[in-house]
Amino acid sequence: MDMSRLRDRINLMTAELLRQQSPDGAWRMCFDSGVMTDSYLIILMTALGRRDHHFMPSLAARIAARQQSNGAWKLYPDEAGGNLEATAEACYALLCAGYYQQSDPRILLAKQFIRSRGGLSEVRTLLTQVIFAATGQAKWPRQLQIPLQAFFSDLGIGLDLFSLSGHARVHLIPTLIMANTQFVRRNAIMPDLSDLFITDSRVFANDDNWISALNSFLSSLPLASLLFSDSSAMLKQAENFMLERLEPNGTLLTYSTATILMIFALLALNYPPEAPLISRLLLGIQSLQCKDQPHIQVASAEVWDTAMLSYALRESGVPAHSAALERAADYLSVRQQTRLGDWSKRSPHTVPGGWGFSDVNTIYPDVDDSAAALRAIRPSISRFRDGHSKWQKGLNWILAMRNDNGGWPAFEREGLSLPASFFTFESSSDISTDPSTVDLTSRVLTFLGKELDMTIGHRWIDDSVQWVLSNQKADGSWYGRWGIAYIHGTGAVIQGMTAIGVARDHPAIKKAISWLLSIQNTDGGWGESCKSDKVKQYVPLAASTPSQTAWAMDALIAVNEKLTPELMRGAEALLRSLARRDWTYTYPTGAGLPGSVYVYYPSNNYIWPLLTMSAFLKKYGT
């Protein structure tokens, strides 16, 4: 193929990125997770009795624009029919905003779709149930009426709150405050959606009785009078838990969703709607609005985007000591975290040194961002005060986060797991725990191999390799938790394995490559549906996306010393997909919560294609 076309596309994308860089060195691209957070904020503002005559209508217009012709909303373009939870949330928000009335044809269509899926009683995701219960549209699920004493009691019979993932904790605690106080916030301007329950009952179908049995059991204990003697003290501990995890911008651990729940919880604790703390939290949520569109992000991705785009630009030929990349390194350097977070409970002797995902994240570092930031700043560490020490602290933090099984989690070392049936919410197991994942583990191995020349032959590395290999599927693929899904995981594993010296003809790698070639699209690219993430098996998209094509090509480049016909077809498809700005360009290839949250990262269409095309040219350009 004509290699100059790849170079021209790289130059074009490089110029675009350099124009988009912020003066402080960061890249700020919209972390688009659909309409969920926009809907929640409108519902919250309405419950508070606050009307913003500019911001709320713009959010409502964005929500309305995503409604399908059958009245539904989808989480991803190829979702069959539509999504019940997304449709219920969007319909509710549009009515709250006054954007549509109950009799509007679009609302009637949305309601018809909701009823066709069994009505509101069939809503199965935690956040949707909480939003509807907190605003009086449904009864509080019994499975959420866990006494706070079960988590905060000092009597030694409680559950371990820190067995949950960090993101689960900050969503669960405000929820338990509301559920235990049976909080409901309604006013005259909020719509009534009781007609969306098929029966007179406003109970969710997946509500489980076992929590009620737990309550009865705890009440029968000899120490019950002590355990339940001071619920106000437990509520105060839960309130302090939230306050201690506020970030400087006024968000709860940087999540808009958790912050929205915290505001409802504060109302349940008798804070007045006009309380300064609630106003601060609202400003924090609004600070997560994308700069180029009216959308409230679940969390903003400045650190991730800046670190990965810096690396991609450097690989594409931008000098490491150019003004743009040094500004990016300066931005990243000052966002290294120095405070102890909840991660330290299972790593008590580890010095802080990681990086988080978001611009203002100070206590919630993660492994993926930390490795990306270390790689991005490495050429500049001699410019920073104590630069080598800062870099070493970051590396030590990553290494300390490895689990005993040899894999890496996203945020903190794995603790004891709660029972699998602890909650019956949709995908609850995917958010309640933070286990080792093959995609993050493989990216750490890639970092260790390429940046530190670490190789197999050392038991520490070999244990990680064996853990990854043990998770290969029968067809040769690997599941990737944080991207969609089997293409993402398989591409990451092959890069990680080859980076630390696993032979390219290793049986596991050969089997994985055969699988990738078997799913190559007729146009030469690769594409996978978000449905894969939910059903836990590969589901083709029947179209090619830029990031998924790049992930597959990265694997092929890693194992092929000579250019193959499949790689040439892939390169042609990648160029076409980058030029074709249709739905495949904005398809959400980022995974948030299987079955509930999928993310379109604009940066994905720069980072991965740039890395792929650069590697292609370096290896085959001559």
VOGU-3710 file (C-alpha; in Angstrom, 3 decimals, decimal comma):
1> mdmsrlrdri> 0,000/0,000/0,000  0,979/3,667/-0,309  2,641/4,425/3,033  2,444/8,163/2,383  -1,302/8,021/2,975  -0,697/6,804/6,505  1,855/9,536/7,093  -0,538/12,179/5,706  -3,302/10,990/8,041  -0,897/11,028/11,000
11> nlmtaellrq> 0,160/14,580/10,155  -3,455/15,693/9,847  -4,444/14,150/13,184  -1,337/15,499/14,894  -2,144/19,030/13,744  -5,739/18,646/14,954  -4,589/17,533/18,384  -2,053/20,300/18,804  -4,782/22,839/18,022  -7,069/21,245/20,621
21> qspdgawrmc> -4,559/21,299/23,482  -5,527/23,612/26,342  -3,113/26,362/27,432  -2,321/24,439/30,643  -1,136/21,453/28,608  -4,187/19,223/29,038  -6,567/17,793/26,473  -10,209/18,132/27,467  -12,484/15,915/25,408  -16,049/14,947/26,247
31> fdsgvmtdsy> -16,526/11,673/28,122  -19,899/10,884/26,546  -21,881/8,263/28,476  -25,274/8,915/26,888  -28,179/10,751/28,526  -28,227/9,107/31,981  -26,388/11,843/33,878  -28,228/14,612/32,022  -31,528/13,016/33,023  -30,482/12,626/36,660
41> liilmtalgr> -29,439/16,256/36,989  -32,734/17,514/35,547  -34,686/15,265/37,930  -32,576/16,449/40,882  -32,954/20,133/39,991  -36,705/19,693/39,682  -36,869/17,924/43,048  -34,944/20,830/44,574  -37,394/23,294/43,025  -34,582/24,983/41,119
51> rdhhfmpsla> -35,107/26,101/37,546  -32,217/27,000/35,280  -33,793/28,489/32,172  -30,668/28,022/30,053  -28,868/24,942/31,304  -31,825/22,600/31,855  -33,447/23,269/28,459  -30,140/22,603/26,695  -29,759/19,288/28,529  -33,364/18,407/27,722
61> ariaarqqsn> -32,856/19,220/24,041  -29,858/16,875/23,942  -31,898/14,122/25,551  -34,840/14,639/23,176  -32,558/14,548/20,142  -31,501/10,995/21,001  -35,016/9,549/21,112  -35,665/6,834/18,520  -38,646/6,741/16,172  -40,290/4,046/18,326
71> gawklypdea> -40,155/6,331/21,374  -37,224/4,593/23,063  -33,681/5,572/23,945  -30,714/3,286/23,329  -27,410/2,772/25,124  -25,671/2,010/21,817  -26,842/2,248/18,184  -27,359/-1,465/17,553  -29,208/-2,189/20,802  -32,346/-4,112/19,827
81> ggnleataea> -35,452/-1,936/20,120  -34,236/0,256/22,922  -33,341/0,263/26,607  -35,989/0,273/29,312  -33,961/2,085/31,974  -32,608/4,752/29,609  -36,105/5,362/28,231  -37,671/5,623/31,686  -35,002/8,080/32,875  -35,157/10,207/29,727
91> cyallcagyy> -38,954/10,329/29,667  -39,025/11,347/33,340  -36,392/14,041/32,815  -38,143/15,593/29,801  -41,381/15,835/31,785  -39,540/17,310/34,793  -37,895/19,917/32,584  -41,224/20,887/31,051  -39,731/20,173/27,651  -42,711/17,941/26,824
101> qqsdprilla> -46,111/17,436/28,427  -47,734/14,117/29,315  -49,933/14,295/26,200  -47,102/14,984/23,764  -46,832/12,273/21,066  -43,146/11,666/21,891  -43,964/11,061/25,558  -46,854/8,792/24,635  -44,509/6,789/22,407  -41,937/6,545/25,192
111> kqfirsrggl> -44,584/5,350/27,641  -45,819/2,809/25,126  -42,297/1,422/24,820  -41,874/1,276/28,613  -45,121/-0,636/29,006  -44,134/-3,003/26,197  -41,077/-3,954/28,285  -43,184/-4,685/31,350  -43,429/-1,183/32,813  -41,358/0,457/35,516
121> sevrtlltqv> -41,519/-2,615/37,734  -39,081/-4,303/35,309  -36,386/-1,650/35,802  -33,385/-3,581/37,128  -30,449/-1,190/37,503  -29,546/0,240/40,889  -29,254/3,909/39,960  -32,532/3,982/38,041  -34,391/2,368/40,927  -32,842/4,798/43,414
131> ifaatgqakw> -33,749/7,882/41,367  -37,361/6,736/41,010  -37,670/5,743/44,681  -36,066/8,944/45,989  -38,583/11,050/44,065  -41,627/9,045/45,091  -42,356/7,298/41,817  -41,654/3,820/43,269  -41,281/2,140/46,643  -37,819/1,766/48,094
141> prqlqiplqa> -36,406/-1,691/47,303  -36,274/-3,871/50,406  -32,832/-5,111/49,406  -31,503/-1,578/49,930  -32,836/-1,317/53,462  -29,586/-2,617/54,902  -29,119/-1,110/58,363  -26,167/1,251/58,372  -25,037/-0,533/61,522  -24,138/-3,491/59,323
151> ffsdlgigld> -21,331/-1,390/57,821  -20,469/1,140/60,532  -20,985/-0,759/63,808  -17,947/-1,380/66,021  -19,474/-4,540/67,502  -17,689/-6,881/65,107  -20,713/-8,305/63,294  -20,832/-5,855/60,445  -20,214/-6,259/56,739  -16,935/-5,017/55,295
161> lfslsgharv> -17,769/-1,839/53,390  -14,282/-1,888/51,908  -14,844/-5,246/50,273  -16,813/-3,236/47,736  -15,123/-1,244/44,985  -14,482/2,426/45,645  -17,048/3,534/43,090  -19,637/1,161/44,590  -19,023/2,546/48,089  -19,669/6,167/47,189
171> hliptliman> -22,886/5,263/45,399  -24,088/2,822/48,061  -23,667/4,944/51,193  -25,913/7,850/50,094  -28,373/5,256/48,816  -28,486/3,484/52,202  -29,030/6,808/53,964  -32,098/7,404/51,805  -33,395/3,836/51,976  -33,055/3,634/55,764
181> tqfvrrnaim> -34,884/6,919/56,268  -37,438/6,028/53,566  -36,668/9,390/52,014  -38,979/10,807/49,348  -38,709/14,225/47,730  -41,659/15,419/45,661  -43,213/18,731/44,770  -46,019/20,094/42,627  -43,936/20,488/39,467  -42,849/16,845/39,359
191> pdlsdlfitd> -44,833/14,531/37,050  -46,725/11,438/38,179  -45,586/8,249/36,438  -47,781/5,785/38,304  -49,429/4,860/34,993  -46,158/3,212/33,965  -46,613/0,422/36,507  -48,641/-2,380/34,948  -50,242/-3,248/38,303  -51,193/-1,069/41,258
201> srvfanddnw> -47,980/-2,074/43,016  -45,023/0,304/42,666  -42,495/-2,389/43,603  -39,577/-3,437/41,418  -39,807/-7,042/40,224  -36,205/-7,958/41,111  -36,513/-6,856/44,731  -35,355/-9,625/47,030  -36,649/-10,470/50,480  -33,359/-11,695/51,950
211> isalnsflss> -32,430/-8,277/53,323  -35,674/-8,303/55,310  -34,612/-11,683/56,688  -31,233/-10,152/57,607  -32,977/-7,344/59,471  -35,066/-9,873/61,401  -31,962/-11,883/62,224  -30,029/-8,853/63,463  -33,001/-7,736/65,528  -33,116/-11,128/67,267
221> lplasllfsd> -29,499/-11,018/68,394  -28,742/-10,494/72,100  -26,820/-7,361/71,177  -29,663/-6,013/69,044  -30,517/-3,269/71,501  -26,940/-2,052/71,302  -26,698/-2,513/67,551  -29,780/-0,478/66,763  -29,680/1,825/69,774  -28,431/4,927/68,020
231> ssamlkqaen> -29,294/5,100/64,356  -28,543/8,846/64,407  -24,903/8,013/65,163  -24,810/5,660/62,179  -26,326/8,324/59,929  -23,652/10,747/61,137  -20,896/8,246/60,300  -22,391/7,751/56,843  -22,564/11,516/56,343  -18,917/11,889/57,383
241> fmlerlepng> -17,968/9,083/55,003  -19,316/11,170/52,121  -17,844/14,454/53,309  -14,373/12,929/53,696  -14,402/11,874/50,030  -15,327/15,186/48,446  -12,912/16,360/45,782  -11,805/20,006/45,439  -14,359/20,691/42,689  -17,244/19,645/44,940
251> tlltystati> -17,876/16,164/43,567  -18,022/12,905/45,496  -14,905/11,037/44,371  -15,268/12,931/41,022  -18,472/11,067/39,994  -21,480/13,184/39,025  -23,797/10,240/39,722  -22,479/9,768/43,271  -22,706/13,524/43,870  -26,337/13,577/42,749
261> lmifallaln> -27,101/10,763/45,184  -25,221/12,636/47,918  -27,462/15,683/47,473  -30,555/13,525/47,843  -28,958/11,919/50,924  -28,271/15,319/52,470  -31,933/16,199/51,979  -32,762/12,957/53,777  -30,519/14,193/56,618  -32,623/17,376/56,806
271> yppeaplisr> -30,279/19,717/54,976  -32,401/22,504/53,441  -32,354/22,644/49,612  -30,642/26,030/49,760  -27,830/24,802/52,052  -24,360/26,042/50,998  -23,055/22,468/50,842  -25,789/21,473/48,394  -25,013/24,531/46,270  -21,342/23,556/46,291
281> lllgiqslqc> -22,185/20,039/45,163  -24,404/21,363/42,369  -21,546/23,515/41,142  -19,335/20,438/41,231  -21,766/18,511/39,056  -22,069/21,384/36,616  -18,262/21,634/36,423  -18,419/18,265/34,662  -20,267/19,715/31,693  -18,450/19,115/28,425
291> kdqphiqvas> -16,960/22,268/26,992  -18,341/21,639/23,504  -21,851/20,362/24,256  -24,532/20,338/26,979  -23,665/17,021/28,595  -22,839/16,176/32,212  -20,015/13,648/32,266  -19,997/10,780/34,771  -16,402/11,882/35,361  -14,027/13,897/33,245
301> aevwdtamls> -11,058/12,233/31,557  -8,382/14,941/31,385  -5,546/12,940/32,950  -6,194/9,837/30,845  -6,600/11,790/27,613  -3,558/13,962/28,241  -1,290/11,052/29,174  -2,347/8,819/26,294  -2,461/11,551/23,664  1,020/12,685/24,707
311> yalresgvpa> 2,295/9,162/24,201  0,515/8,785/20,856  1,913/12,098/19,616  5,423/11,154/20,686  5,157/7,821/18,880  3,872/9,687/15,833  6,981/11,814/15,625  6,320/14,879/17,791  9,584/15,499/19,709  9,384/14,589/23,394
321> hsaaleraad> 10,806/17,988/24,302  8,491/20,013/22,099  6,593/22,795/23,832  3,288/20,920/23,527  4,505/17,702/25,135  6,420/19,502/27,852  3,260/21,469/28,748  1,396/18,157/28,911  4,102/16,680/31,150  3,946/19,718/33,447
331> ylsvrqqtrl> 0,162/19,315/33,702  0,480/15,630/34,564  3,320/16,087/37,018  1,360/18,295/39,401  -1,577/15,862/39,382  0,337/13,037/40,930  -1,537/12,205/44,116  0,041/12,672/47,539  -2,927/11,859/49,802  -3,853/8,481/51,199
341> gdwskrspht> -7,109/7,138/49,825  -9,199/4,077/50,573  -6,730/2,014/48,528  -4,318/2,274/51,481  -6,542/0,085/53,674  -5,274/-2,989/51,838  -1,850/-1,482/51,055  -1,061/0,240/54,368  2,681/0,546/53,814  2,510/2,011/50,308
351> vpggwgfsdv> 3,408/5,659/49,757  0,946/7,620/47,569  2,116/8,255/44,030  -0,582/7,301/41,562  -2,695/9,340/39,184  -6,463/9,466/38,801  -8,701/9,717/35,772  -10,007/13,238/36,259  -8,594/16,721/36,481  -9,367/17,204/40,189
361> ntiypdvdds> -9,001/13,643/41,440  -6,860/13,738/44,591  -7,651/10,522/46,519  -8,742/7,936/43,953  -5,795/6,910/41,770  -5,998/4,041/39,329  -3,485/1,695/37,779  -4,237/2,455/34,119  -3,900/6,221/34,463  -0,812/5,910/36,624
371> aaalrairps> 1,033/3,800/34,059  -0,068/6,137/31,270  1,090/9,219/33,197  4,474/7,698/34,060  5,087/6,859/30,424  4,070/10,359/29,325  6,267/12,263/31,791  9,324/10,023/31,669  11,245/12,100/29,056  10,704/15,194/31,236
381> isrfrdghsk> 11,392/13,957/34,755  14,792/15,660/34,919  12,971/18,999/34,526  10,829/18,462/37,628  11,882/19,061/41,183  12,474/15,575/42,664  11,408/14,212/39,293  13,121/10,854/39,668  11,657/10,423/43,150  8,165/11,272/41,880
391> wqkglnwila> 8,524/8,775/39,046  9,712/6,058/41,428  6,803/6,674/43,804  4,403/6,285/40,907  6,045/3,052/39,800  6,080/1,681/43,350  2,376/2,472/43,740  1,520/0,533/40,566  3,577/-2,462/41,615  1,989/-2,455/45,077
401> mrndnggwpa> -1,494/-2,645/43,584  -0,915/-6,072/42,028  -3,271/-8,708/43,402  -2,096/-12,019/44,823  -3,306/-13,816/41,675  -0,761/-11,867/39,596  -3,251/-9,543/37,923  -3,914/-5,851/38,368  -7,225/-4,247/39,358  -8,344/-0,791/38,310
411> fereglslpa> -8,272/1,065/41,631  -7,197/-0,958/44,653  -6,079/-4,409/45,718  -8,780/-7,022/45,923  -10,349/-7,688/49,302  -12,853/-10,244/50,532  -15,814/-10,571/48,190  -19,386/-10,167/49,306  -21,716/-13,028/48,337  -22,511/-13,129/44,617
421> sfftfesssd> -26,219/-12,761/45,410  -25,715/-9,805/47,766  -27,577/-7,556/45,321  -29,893/-8,580/42,495  -29,483/-5,416/40,462  -28,484/-5,645/36,805  -24,680/-6,062/36,522  -24,225/-5,502/40,265  -21,265/-7,887/40,346  -19,458/-5,788/37,727
431> istdpstvdl> -19,569/-2,607/39,811  -19,486/-3,962/43,362  -16,038/-5,504/42,970  -12,734/-4,368/41,487  -10,980/-7,607/40,504  -7,918/-8,167/38,362  -8,690/-7,715/34,668  -6,712/-8,998/31,716  -6,811/-5,698/29,800  -5,352/-3,600/32,644
441> tsrvltflgk> -2,881/-6,320/33,579  -1,698/-6,554/29,989  -1,278/-2,799/29,693  0,847/-2,812/32,847  2,951/-5,624/31,371  3,334/-3,605/28,163  4,508/-0,644/30,237  6,939/-2,745/32,271  8,332/-4,425/29,176  8,738/-1,376/26,966
451> eldmtighrw> 9,682/1,204/29,591  11,692/-0,911/32,049  12,844/-3,820/29,854  11,291/-6,326/32,251  10,917/-9,810/30,786  9,674/-13,280/31,508  12,045/-15,477/33,470  11,392/-13,667/36,732  8,766/-15,424/38,835  7,003/-12,153/39,607
461> iddsvqwvls> 6,396/-11,504/35,896  5,778/-15,155/35,115  2,972/-15,312/37,681  1,221/-12,435/35,949  1,687/-14,051/32,555  0,230/-17,322/33,796  -2,779/-15,546/35,283  -3,487/-13,792/31,974  -3,063/-16,999/29,982  -5,407/-18,841/32,336
471> nqkadgswyg> -8,185/-16,412/31,402  -8,087/-17,088/27,659  -11,436/-18,187/26,242  -11,907/-21,423/24,334  -12,033/-19,570/21,001  -8,672/-17,874/21,669  -9,953/-14,462/22,744  -9,746/-12,568/26,046  -12,467/-10,416/27,576  -11,520/-6,781/28,184
481> rwgiayihgt> -13,407/-5,163/31,074  -12,793/-1,502/30,222  -13,202/-1,552/26,438  -15,544/-3,295/24,014  -14,735/-6,075/24,629  -13,061/-9,226/23,239  -11,201/-7,322/20,513  -10,056/-4,893/23,186  -8,943/-7,598/25,605  -7,263/-9,770/22,980
491> gaviqgmtai> -5,362/-6,863/21,449  -4,143/-5,738/24,876  -3,023/-9,237/25,885  -1,003/-9,894/22,733  0,763/-6,566/23,085  1,466/-7,218/26,765  2,710/-10,765/26,226  5,058/-9,868/23,393  6,332/-6,778/25,221  7,713/-8,882/28,083
501> gvardhpaik> 9,183/-11,554/25,864  6,545/-14,250/25,376  7,288/-15,912/22,040  5,164/-14,803/19,105  4,523/-18,440/18,234  3,302/-19,323/21,721  0,194/-21,513/21,300  -2,021/-19,036/23,154  -0,898/-16,153/20,950  -1,282/-18,171/17,750
511> kaiswllsiq> -4,799/-19,136/18,799  -5,658/-15,521/19,582  -4,342/-14,297/16,234  -6,391/-16,952/14,433  -9,470/-15,711/16,268  -8,789/-12,085/15,320  -8,327/-13,012/11,675  -11,538/-15,046/11,732  -13,589/-11,997/12,741  -11,987/-9,485/10,350
521> ntdggwgesc> -14,763/-7,715/8,460  -15,090/-7,877/4,701  -14,009/-4,224/4,520  -10,741/-5,152/6,260  -11,555/-3,612/9,632  -12,888/-4,855/12,945  -16,013/-4,021/14,915  -17,718/-5,451/17,977  -21,093/-4,704/19,532  -21,493/-3,387/23,068
531> ksdkvkqyvp> -23,801/-6,359/23,540  -20,651/-8,498/23,913  -19,981/-6,694/27,174  -23,332/-7,757/28,593  -23,687/-11,329/27,327  -19,975/-12,072/27,852  -19,346/-13,503/24,413  -18,236/-11,914/21,153  -21,063/-10,278/19,186  -20,064/-8,737/15,821
541> laastpsqta> -21,053/-5,178/15,027  -21,258/-5,807/11,261  -19,298/-2,576/10,762  -15,770/-1,375/11,524  -14,814/1,257/14,086  -11,481/3,133/14,288  -10,491/2,069/17,797  -11,460/-1,584/17,454  -9,688/-1,829/14,109  -6,612/-0,302/15,732
551> wamdaliavn> -6,712/-2,735/18,684  -6,813/-5,731/16,357  -4,070/-4,360/14,126  -1,821/-3,691/17,129  -1,937/-7,403/17,893  -1,141/-8,371/14,307  1,729/-5,894/14,107  3,180/-7,269/17,350  3,501/-10,801/15,955  4,196/-10,289/12,232
561> ekltpelmrg> 7,695/-9,337/11,150  6,549/-8,898/7,548  3,542/-7,090/6,157  0,617/-9,425/5,542  -2,454/-9,062/3,291  -4,660/-8,896/6,408  -2,626/-5,997/7,778  -2,762/-4,137/4,476  -6,533/-4,555/4,363  -6,713/-3,409/7,972
571> aeallrslar> -4,684/-0,277/7,266  -6,951/0,634/4,354  -10,015/0,077/6,525  -8,548/2,203/9,315  -7,951/5,106/6,946  -11,515/4,851/5,647  -13,018/4,681/9,132  -11,122/7,803/10,224  -12,368/9,746/7,222  -15,952/8,471/7,488
581> rdwtytyptg> -17,530/10,517/10,287  -20,733/8,487/10,589  -22,196/6,507/13,519  -19,256/4,094/13,471  -16,913/6,978/14,350  -18,914/7,827/17,487  -19,809/4,255/18,455  -19,165/3,796/22,217  -16,164/1,489/22,486  -15,467/2,374/26,131
591> aglpgsvyvy> -17,039/0,191/28,822  -18,413/1,696/32,017  -20,904/-0,774/33,472  -21,996/-3,790/31,423  -25,599/-3,439/30,328  -25,916/0,108/31,696  -23,103/2,526/30,821  -21,119/2,693/27,585  -18,768/5,511/26,668  -17,780/7,274/23,499
601> ypsnnyiwpl> -14,270/8,644/24,036  -13,407/11,133/21,268  -9,783/10,517/22,254  -10,105/6,845/21,261  -10,255/7,897/17,624  -6,884/9,627/18,018  -4,917/7,577/20,563  -5,252/4,076/19,180  -5,187/4,837/15,428  -2,134/7,080/15,872
611> ltmsaflkky> -0,289/4,386/17,816  -1,268/1,761/15,259  -0,329/3,763/12,180  2,963/4,828/13,751  3,860/1,241/14,637  2,838/0,130/11,132  5,121/2,702/9,469  8,062/1,977/11,778  7,875/-1,748/11,172  6,867/-1,942/7,514
621> gt> 7,564/1,505/6,099  10,817/0,533/4,465
//
